[in-house]
C-alpha cells in the first residue's frame, strides 16, 4: 500500500462527497484523513489515502473524475502526513513560542510551500491568495510571499497562515517588551506586559498573598477576586498590566510574584500594585511603579491616581520615592494620591 494526498473540488451538494469516496473505495483506496476547504467554486476536499501499489497517479485521478471531482491534484505522501492538521499546527505554534524568528520555516511546513520570502514592504491591498501564490501581512512589519507548484491555496490555508504569523509577531513583541530588573538585594525578576494566558499565574499570585496584602490592594475584602475580574485586569481596554516573574531555574516555570495595574479613564490613570508577601520590602514595588509611570507618560496621561489605605505605610513611602509633588486627599481611612505627569500635561496642552 502507498500513501497519497488527493485534493479535488466537489460541488457543495448533498451526496456528492459520498459519490467521490465510493469511487475511491471501489479501487481499494482507504481514506485515512480528510479536510474540507470551503471556496467560492465549491468544496475543496483534501484526502490522505492509502492506495494499492498497483494504483498509480493516473488511476487515482481517473477515480476522482468518475466520482464527480474536478481540478484534481495527486501527490505521494509520507508517514508524517498521518499527523492531523490541528496537531501539526499546534506543534508549529509551540516552535514559534520558543523561536519567533522561525515564522518562515513554520509557514513552509504548515502549507508545504516551495518558497517563503519575507519582504520589507507591507502587503497592503495585495493580501490574499491567487491560485498557487499567497501574500500575508506581517504584523511585525513587512509581508510574507508564499509560492508552491500545486495545489492552489485555499481561504482556510490563508487563515491558518495569518494566525501563525500573528502568533509569531505577538511572541516577538512580548520578548522585546520584557526587561530584567536587579533588585537592591541582588535578586532578578523579569517584567513584561500581561497577556490573557497569564491568568493561571495571576490567580496563583493572589492565592499565595496574605489576606492583608489582598485587602490593601483591593480596599475591601481579603479574598481572591473573581476570575472574570482578573481577566479584565490582565488586558484592560485602556492601560496596561505589568507582571513581575521570578524563578524558572532547571526547567521550572516562572512564578508571578507581583502585578501592577494601570487603568485609564479620561486623561488620568489609576494605579494599583500587588506584591507577594515574600517579595515585599525588597524594592520591587518601587521598580514596578516607576515603570508604570513611564508607560503612562508615553501614553500621554496627565496624572496617575492611587487609592491607598492610610495605614499602608509601605505603599505611601513607595509613592514618595518617585520624588514628585503628590497632592493627597484623605477620606476617613482612605488616602487618594495624585501624581502629576509632566510629559502628559505638555502633550495635552502643546
C-alpha positions as CSV (number, residue, x, y, z in Angstrom):
1,X,0.0,0.0,0.0
2,X,1.1,3.6,-0.8
3,X,0.3,6.9,0.9
4,X,-1.1,9.6,-1.4
5,X,-2.5,13.1,-1.0
6,X,-5.5,13.9,-3.2
7,X,-7.1,17.3,-3.5
8,X,-10.2,17.8,-5.6
9,X,-13.1,20.3,-5.9
10,X,-16.6,18.8,-5.3
11,X,-19.9,20.6,-5.8
12,X,-21.3,21.5,-2.4
13,X,-24.4,19.5,-2.9
14,X,-25.9,16.6,-0.8
15,X,-24.4,13.3,-1.7
16,X,-21.6,14.5,-3.9
17,X,-18.8,13.7,-1.4
18,X,-20.1,10.2,-0.8
19,X,-20.0,9.6,-4.6
20,X,-16.3,10.5,-4.6
21,X,-15.5,8.4,-1.6
22,X,-17.4,5.5,-3.1
23,X,-15.4,5.8,-6.4
24,X,-12.2,5.6,-4.4
25,X,-13.4,2.7,-2.3
26,X,-14.2,0.6,-5.4
27,X,-10.5,0.8,-6.2
28,X,-9.4,-0.3,-2.8
29,X,-8.4,3.2,-1.6
30,X,-8.6,3.6,2.1
31,X,-9.2,7.2,3.2
32,X,-7.2,8.0,6.4
33,X,-8.0,11.7,6.8
34,X,-10.0,14.4,5.1
35,X,-10.1,18.1,5.3
36,X,-12.8,20.3,3.7
37,X,-11.9,23.8,2.5
38,X,-14.9,26.0,1.6
39,X,-14.3,28.1,-1.5
40,X,-16.5,30.1,-3.9
41,X,-16.1,27.4,-6.6
42,X,-17.2,24.6,-4.3
43,X,-15.8,22.4,-1.5
44,X,-12.1,21.5,-1.9
45,X,-11.6,18.1,-0.3
46,X,-8.1,17.2,0.8
47,X,-7.6,13.5,1.4
48,X,-4.8,11.5,2.8
49,X,-5.3,8.0,1.4
50,X,-3.7,4.5,1.5
51,X,-3.9,3.0,-2.0
52,X,-2.9,-0.3,-3.5
53,X,0.6,-0.4,-5.0
54,X,-0.9,-1.2,-8.4
55,X,-2.8,2.1,-8.5
56,X,-0.7,5.0,-9.9
57,X,-1.3,8.7,-10.1
58,X,-3.3,8.5,-13.3
59,X,-5.5,5.8,-11.8
60,X,-6.3,8.0,-8.8
61,X,-7.1,11.0,-11.0
62,X,-9.4,8.8,-13.0
63,X,-11.2,7.6,-9.9
64,X,-11.7,11.2,-8.7
65,X,-13.1,12.2,-12.0
66,X,-15.5,9.2,-12.0
67,X,-16.6,10.3,-8.6
68,X,-17.6,13.8,-9.9
69,X,-14.5,15.5,-8.6
70,X,-12.6,18.1,-10.6
71,X,-9.4,20.2,-10.6
72,X,-7.7,17.1,-9.2
73,X,-4.2,17.1,-7.7
74,X,-2.4,14.0,-6.6
75,X,1.0,13.5,-5.0
76,X,2.9,10.9,-3.0
77,X,2.8,11.5,0.8
78,X,5.0,10.4,3.7
79,X,4.2,8.8,7.1
80,X,4.4,12.2,8.8
81,X,1.3,13.2,6.8
82,X,-0.7,10.9,9.1
83,X,-0.5,13.6,11.8
84,X,-3.7,15.6,11.7
85,X,-3.8,19.2,10.8
86,X,-4.6,20.6,14.3
87,X,-1.7,18.6,15.8
88,X,0.7,19.9,13.2
89,X,-0.5,23.5,13.7
90,X,-0.1,23.2,17.5
91,X,3.4,21.8,17.1
92,X,4.4,24.7,14.8
93,X,2.9,27.2,17.3
94,X,4.9,25.7,20.1
95,X,8.1,26.1,17.9
96,X,7.2,29.8,17.3
97,X,6.8,30.4,21.0
98,X,10.3,29.2,21.5
99,X,11.7,30.9,18.4
100,X,9.5,33.6,16.9
101,X,12.1,34.2,14.1
102,X,11.2,30.8,12.6
103,X,8.0,32.1,11.1
104,X,9.1,31.5,7.5
105,X,10.0,27.9,8.2
106,X,6.8,27.3,10.1
107,X,4.8,28.7,7.2
108,X,6.7,26.4,4.8
109,X,5.9,23.4,7.0
110,X,2.3,24.3,7.5
111,X,1.4,24.8,3.9
112,X,4.0,22.7,2.0
113,X,5.2,25.9,0.3
114,X,8.1,25.7,-2.1
115,X,9.3,29.2,-1.3
116,X,8.6,31.6,1.6
117,X,10.0,35.1,1.1
118,X,9.9,38.0,3.6
119,X,9.6,41.4,2.1
120,X,10.2,44.7,4.0
121,X,7.3,46.4,2.2
122,X,3.8,45.9,3.6
123,X,1.3,43.8,1.6
124,X,-1.4,46.5,1.6
125,X,-4.3,45.7,-0.7
126,X,-2.4,42.8,-2.2
127,X,-3.1,40.5,0.8
128,X,-4.7,37.2,-0.1
129,X,-4.3,34.2,-2.4
130,X,-4.1,33.9,-6.2
131,X,-4.0,30.2,-7.1
132,X,-0.5,29.0,-6.0
133,X,0.7,32.3,-4.5
134,X,-0.2,33.8,-1.2
135,X,0.7,37.3,0.3
136,X,0.5,37.8,4.0
137,X,0.8,40.9,6.1
138,X,3.5,40.5,8.8
139,X,2.1,42.3,12.0
140,X,5.7,43.0,13.0
141,X,6.2,44.9,9.7
142,X,6.7,43.8,6.1
143,X,5.0,40.9,4.4
144,X,5.4,37.2,3.5
145,X,5.1,35.9,-0.1
146,X,4.5,32.1,-0.4
147,X,4.5,30.0,-3.6
148,X,4.1,26.3,-4.4
149,X,3.8,24.5,-7.7
150,X,0.5,22.8,-6.7
151,X,-2.2,22.7,-5.5
152,X,-3.6,26.2,-5.2
153,X,-4.0,27.8,-1.8
154,X,-7.4,27.9,-0.2
155,X,-9.0,30.6,2.1
156,X,-8.7,28.1,5.0
157,X,-5.0,27.8,4.5
158,X,-4.7,31.6,4.3
159,X,-6.5,32.0,7.6
160,X,-4.2,29.4,9.2
161,X,-1.1,31.1,7.9
162,X,-2.3,34.5,9.1
163,X,-2.9,33.1,12.6
164,X,0.6,31.7,12.6
165,X,2.4,35.0,11.7
166,X,0.2,36.9,14.2
167,X,1.4,34.4,16.9
168,X,5.0,34.9,15.9
169,X,4.6,38.7,16.0
170,X,2.9,38.6,19.4
171,X,5.7,36.4,20.8
172,X,8.4,38.7,19.4
173,X,6.7,41.8,20.7
174,X,6.3,40.2,24.2
175,X,10.0,39.3,24.2
176,X,11.0,42.8,23.2
177,X,8.9,44.4,25.9
178,X,10.4,42.2,28.6
179,X,13.1,43.6,30.8
180,X,15.1,42.1,33.7
181,X,15.3,44.1,36.9
182,X,18.0,43.6,39.5
183,X,16.7,44.5,42.9
184,X,18.8,46.0,45.7
185,X,19.4,42.6,47.3
186,X,20.7,41.1,44.0
187,X,17.5,39.2,43.1
188,X,16.5,39.3,39.5
189,X,12.9,39.5,38.2
190,X,11.5,39.7,34.7
191,X,8.9,42.4,34.0
192,X,6.6,42.4,31.0
193,X,3.1,43.3,29.9
194,X,0.5,40.7,30.8
195,X,-1.5,38.6,28.3
196,X,-4.6,36.5,28.6
197,X,-2.6,33.3,29.1
198,X,-1.2,34.7,32.3
199,X,-4.5,34.2,34.1
200,X,-3.5,31.0,35.9
201,X,-0.2,32.6,37.2
202,X,-2.1,35.7,38.4
203,X,-4.7,33.6,40.2
204,X,-1.8,31.7,41.9
205,X,-0.2,35.1,42.9
206,X,-3.4,36.1,44.6
207,X,-3.8,32.7,46.4
208,X,-0.2,33.0,47.7
209,X,-0.7,36.5,49.0
210,X,-1.8,37.0,52.6
211,X,-5.4,38.3,53.2
212,X,-3.9,41.5,54.4
213,X,-2.0,42.1,51.1
214,X,-5.1,41.4,49.1
215,X,-7.1,43.7,51.3
216,X,-4.7,46.6,50.8
217,X,-4.7,46.0,47.1
218,X,-8.5,45.9,46.6
219,X,-9.5,48.1,49.6
220,X,-12.3,45.8,50.6
221,X,-12.5,42.1,51.3
222,X,-9.5,39.8,51.6
223,X,-10.4,37.0,49.1
224,X,-9.2,36.4,45.6
225,X,-11.2,38.4,43.1
226,X,-13.5,36.6,40.6
227,X,-11.8,35.1,37.6
228,X,-13.7,37.4,35.2
229,X,-12.4,40.5,37.1
230,X,-8.8,39.2,37.0
231,X,-9.2,38.5,33.2
232,X,-10.3,42.1,32.7
233,X,-7.3,43.4,34.7
234,X,-4.8,41.4,32.5
235,X,-5.9,43.1,29.3
236,X,-7.6,46.4,30.2
237,X,-9.5,48.3,27.5
238,X,-7.2,51.3,28.2
239,X,-4.0,51.0,30.1
240,X,-1.6,48.1,30.8
241,X,-0.9,45.4,33.4
242,X,2.8,44.6,34.2
243,X,3.8,41.3,35.7
244,X,7.0,40.5,37.5
245,X,8.1,36.9,37.3
246,X,10.9,35.0,39.1
247,X,12.3,31.5,39.2
248,X,12.2,29.2,36.3
249,X,15.5,27.5,37.1
250,X,16.2,24.0,36.0
251,X,13.3,24.0,33.5
252,X,10.7,25.0,36.1
253,X,8.0,27.5,35.1
254,X,8.4,31.1,36.4
255,X,6.1,32.3,39.1
256,X,4.2,35.6,39.0
257,X,5.4,37.5,42.1
258,X,3.9,40.9,41.6
259,X,1.4,42.8,39.4
260,X,1.0,46.4,38.6
261,X,-2.2,47.7,37.0
262,X,-2.5,50.9,35.0
263,X,-6.2,51.5,34.3
264,X,-7.0,54.6,32.3
265,X,-10.2,56.8,32.4
266,X,-10.1,60.1,30.6
267,X,-6.8,61.9,31.0
268,X,-6.0,60.2,34.2
269,X,-5.0,56.6,35.0
270,X,-5.5,54.7,38.2
271,X,-2.6,52.6,39.5
272,X,-2.6,49.7,41.9
273,X,0.1,47.2,43.0
274,X,0.1,43.7,44.4
275,X,3.4,42.2,45.6
276,X,3.6,38.7,47.0
277,X,4.4,38.8,50.7
278,X,7.9,37.2,50.5
279,X,8.8,39.8,47.8
280,X,7.7,42.8,49.8
281,X,10.2,45.4,51.2
282,X,12.8,44.4,48.6
283,X,12.3,47.4,46.2
284,X,10.1,45.5,43.7
285,X,7.0,47.7,44.3
286,X,9.1,50.9,43.7
287,X,10.6,49.4,40.5
288,X,7.2,48.5,39.1
289,X,5.7,51.9,40.0
290,X,8.5,53.7,38.1
291,X,7.9,51.5,35.0
292,X,4.1,52.2,35.2
293,X,4.9,56.0,35.4
294,X,7.0,55.6,32.2
295,X,4.1,53.8,30.4
296,X,1.6,56.5,31.5
297,X,3.9,59.3,30.3
298,X,4.4,57.7,26.9
299,X,0.7,57.2,26.6
300,X,0.1,61.0,27.3
301,X,-1.8,60.8,30.5
302,X,-1.9,63.9,32.7
303,X,-1.7,62.2,36.1
304,X,-1.8,59.0,38.0
305,X,-4.2,58.4,40.8
306,X,-3.6,55.9,43.7
307,X,-6.1,55.0,46.4
308,X,-4.2,53.8,49.4
309,X,-5.2,52.9,52.9
310,X,-3.9,55.4,55.4
311,X,-2.3,52.6,57.4
312,X,-0.5,51.2,54.3
313,X,2.8,53.0,55.2
314,X,5.0,51.0,52.8
315,X,2.9,52.0,49.8
316,X,2.8,55.6,50.8
317,X,6.5,55.5,51.1
318,X,6.8,53.9,47.7
319,X,4.9,56.8,46.1
320,X,7.1,59.4,47.9
321,X,10.2,57.7,46.4
322,X,9.1,58.9,43.0
323,X,10.3,62.4,44.1
324,X,7.3,64.2,42.6
325,X,4.9,66.6,44.2
326,X,2.0,64.4,45.1
327,X,-1.2,66.1,46.5
328,X,-3.1,63.8,48.9
329,X,-6.7,63.9,50.0
330,X,-7.8,61.8,53.0
331,X,-11.3,60.5,53.4
332,X,-11.5,58.5,56.7
333,X,-9.1,55.6,56.3
334,X,-8.5,56.2,52.6
335,X,-5.9,58.4,51.1
336,X,-6.1,59.5,47.4
337,X,-2.8,60.4,45.9
338,X,-2.4,62.3,42.5
339,X,0.9,62.0,40.8
340,X,1.3,64.7,38.0
341,X,2.9,63.6,34.8
342,X,4.7,66.5,33.1
343,X,5.1,64.8,29.7
344,X,1.4,64.0,29.6
345,X,0.5,67.6,30.5
346,X,2.7,69.0,27.9
347,X,1.4,66.6,25.3
348,X,-2.1,67.7,26.1
349,X,-1.5,71.4,26.0
350,X,1.2,71.5,23.4
